[in-house]
Amino acid sequence: MAPRVHSSPASTSSQNPACTGEQRKVLTVWMKSLVLNGHGCTVYDAGGGIVYRVDNYGSRCSGSVCLMDLAGTVVLNVVKRKLAFGGRWEGYRWRGQKREPRPWFTVTRPAVRPFPWSHGRPAPLSCEFRCDDTTTGRVMMRYTIVAEQCGTKQGCRIVDEATGVAVAEVKRKVTATGVALGEDVLSLVAEPGADLSLVVGLVLVYGLMNCTI
């Protein structure tokens, strides 16, 4: 069974606040913390400005990490829940100084080994995403996180289960002259309509699963 992300019943409204962006966004993810000897990652926009950062002062694969903006304001808190079989990660949004009581999204991974014909590639992860639509109430959407063989174990695609279309992709960053940068320098492309904080949150969960953060 693949891990799944769940959301509330689908909405027919085009004004979904969880789908904000009008243009494709290209970001650079550096799998390093800005804190000396710390773990985490830093997300830069096309102009080199910091959009998000994660500073995990403990060990890698922490059970709770915070996604922050440049000023250090918490945007998202990702928490790992231990299950008897598999694992689950929950993402909580922050409003001001308080964390919302309900998870904004959940990512689950079943405790199963890859099939022999999968060539060692991990099973897709299932993400369930909930957003609050002022018109229709709760909205649920499901995404699948699919591992990609692109020169780094952090490479993946985030696919909308309803349409089969990738809403975001992470791969090793390549310069304009075709030179691949280090495995800890990634390119994140989010398609129009994708919520950037959600996409970065899912990439963060994937990094925690792979112990790269």
MOVENLIN-V12260 format. One record per pair of residues at least 24 apart in sequence whose ideal C-beta (glycine too) atoms are under 10 Angstrom apart, sorted by the first residue. I is the first residue (numbers start at 1). J is the second residue. Records with the same first field share a line. If there is no record, write none. Layout:
I: J  J
This chain:
1: 85  86  108  109  110  111  112  123  124  126
2: 108  109  110  112  122  123  124  125  126  144  145  146  161
3: 86  87  88  89  106  107  108  109  110  122  123  124  125  126  127  128  144  145  205  209
4: 106  107  108  109  110  124  125  126  127  128  142  143  144  145  161
5: 91  105  106  107  108  125  126  127  128  129  130  140  141  142  143  144  145  158  161  198  202  205
6: 103  105  106  107  108  126  127  128  129  130  140  141  142  143  161
7: 104  105  106  127  128  129  130  131  138  139  140  141  142  143  162
8: 128  129  130  131  132  133  136  137  138  139  140  141
9: 136  137  138  139  140  141
10: 136  139  140  141  142  162
11: 131  133  135  136  137  138  139  140  141
12: 133  135  136  139
13: 133  134  135  136  139
14: 135  193
15: 133  134  135  136
16: 131  132  133  134  135  136  139  141  193  195
17: 131  132  133  134  135  139  195
18: 104  105  129  130  131  132  133  139  141  193  194  195  197  198
19: 131  133  139  141  167  192  193  194  195  198
20: 192  193  194  195  196  197  198
21: 190  191  192  193  194  195  196  199
22: 192  193
23: 190  191  192  193
24: 168  189  190  191  192  193  194
25: 51  168  188  189  190  191  192  194  196  199
26: 187  188  189  190
27: 51  52  168  170  186  187  188  189  190  196  199  200  203
28: 173  181  185  186  187  188
29: 154  170  173  184  185  186  187  188  200  203  204  207
30: 173  181  182  184  185  186
31: 152  154  182  183  184  185  186  207  212  213
32: 182  184  185  213
33: 57  213
34: 70
39: 65  207  211  212  213
40: 65  66  67  68  204  207  213
41: 65  67  154  184  186  200  203  204  207  212  213
42: 70
43: 67  69  70  186  188  196  200  203  204
44: 188
45: 196
51: 75  196  197  200
52: 76  196  197  200  201  203  204
54: 78  200  204  207  208  213
56: 208  213
59: 211
60: 207  208  210  211  212  213
61: 207  208  209  210  211  212  213
62: 208  211  213
63: 89  208
64: 90  92  208
65: 89  204  205  207  208  213
66: 92  94  99  204
67: 91  93  94  197  200  201  203  204
68: 94
69: 197
73: 97
74: 98  99
75: 197  200  201
76: 104  105  197  198  200  201  204
77: 103  104  201
78: 103  105  107  201  202  204  205  207  208  213
79: 103
80: 107  205  208  209
81: 106  108
83: 108  109  110  111
84: 111
85: 109  110  111  112
86: 110  111  112  123
87: 111  125  208  209
88: 128  205
89: 125  127  201  202  204  205  206  208  209
90: 128  205
91: 127  129  197  198  201  202  204  205
92: 201
93: 131  132  197  198  201
100: 132
102: 130  132  138
103: 128  129  130
104: 129  130  131  132  195  197  198  201
105: 129  130  131  141  143  195  198  201  202  205
106: 130  205
107: 143  145  201  202  204  205  206  208  209
109: 145  205  209
114: 147
118: 147
119: 149
120: 147  149
121: 146  147  148  149
122: 146  147  153  156  206  209  210
123: 147
124: 156  157  159  161
125: 156  158  202  205  206  209
126: 161
127: 158  159  161  198  201  202  205  206
128: 161
129: 160  195  198  201  202
131: 195  198
141: 167  198
143: 167  168  194  198  199  202
145: 170  202  203  205  206  209
147: 206  210
148: 172
150: 174  180  186  187
151: 180  181  183
152: 180  181  182  183  184  185  186  210  212
153: 183  206  207  210  211  212
154: 183  184  186  203  206  207  210  212  213
155: 183  186  187  206
156: 186  188  202  203  206  207  210
157: 189
158: 188  190  191  194  198  199  202  203  206
160: 191  193  194
165: 191
166: 191  194
167: 191  192  193  194  195  198  199  202
168: 194  195  196  198  199  200  202  203
169: 199
170: 199  200  202  203  206  207
183: 212
184: 212
186: 212
